[in-house]
Amino acid sequence: MPQLDADGYFWPGQRLCAAIVDRLTFGGNLIQTGTDSYRLALTQARAAAQDAVG
């Protein structure tokens, strides 16, 4: 029986998610849109804040 998160949705383990993404993107083409990535900027800001704290 799959485990459900607090909201009742099934979310497989991190390893399985990485494998799914790998299978979906293998042999695919990545398209650069020329726009700024919100997720990348947020991740970098969080990392910088964490480094500043310690």
Protein Blocks (a to p, Z undefined) as FASTA:
>chain_A
ZZddfkopacddfklmmmmmmmmmgopacddehiacfklmmmmmmmmmmmmnZZ
